[in-house]
Amino acid sequence: MNFTTPPLPYQWPYLPRMTSESCKHYASIELPGLTGLWNLEAFSSLIFSEPEKQSKLPFGRGGTIRSGQLVLRPYKRGGLIRYINTNIYHGTTRFQQEFCVHNAIWKSGLPTVKPIGWAFKSNKFGNEGVFLTKFADGIPWPQTWNKSEEFLQELTTMLKALCSWGLYSPDLNATNILVTPDKGLVALDWDKARWSRSSDLMTYYRERLIRSMKKLGAKTDVVLKVQNYIKNN
């Protein structure tokens, strides 16, 4: 499967991360907190430990499993289809695509959590998948609406960078923005992200964030500040 990564724009605002890590295949692997044996594609530096915490995500669907400095996120379907099919996929393309795109984003220097690998196991109905990342310390943006002004410049820089690179990410909403202890940002969850030739990605990202803020109960004045800042800067 080929997921071609476009070159970075000339005025890319981040310093690319230099890494020589490459993925290796591991068959019949037990993953912490999950049942069965999995086929794993991961960096060779991967180390498993007993799961420390299994928690439902504070927003959205599904949940994550914490294992040392690793986070495992099983793939879960959304929308009405989740009532019929919770976690079975026809192939592994979706898992592969997220890893390839996420790894390219990580290498670009954009503030995101480090991808570690992906895994799948098959049965007669299809495939279950898991995405693995390094743990990132922070709290979801919706838990700190009142401090949004402190990182609006960084958020806008991130969105402009994604747009200049042509990256379309349908799940980049307020729930997937993590605020770190030093008031920095980390963008999470690049599932279904892909490069696009759209000329108006900024409008899409701005409206997507605003819709999620309203849905999650952000106060009107906070929503307007975020909306106007992104639009005018």
SULURFEN-V590223 format. One record per helix or strand of 2 or more residues. SS is the DSSP state (H for helix, E for strand). FROM is the first residue (numbers start at 1). TO is the last residue. If there is no record, write none. Layout:
ss:SS from:FROM to:TO
ss:SS from:FROM to:TO
This chain:
ss:E from:23 to:29
ss:E from:38 to:43
ss:E from:53 to:56
ss:E from:63 to:67
ss:E from:70 to:74
ss:H from:80 to:83
ss:H from:93 to:108
ss:E from:115 to:123
ss:E from:126 to:134
ss:E from:139 to:140
ss:H from:141 to:165
ss:E from:167 to:168
ss:H from:174 to:176
ss:E from:177 to:179
ss:E from:185 to:187
ss:E from:194 to:195
ss:H from:201 to:215
ss:H from:220 to:232
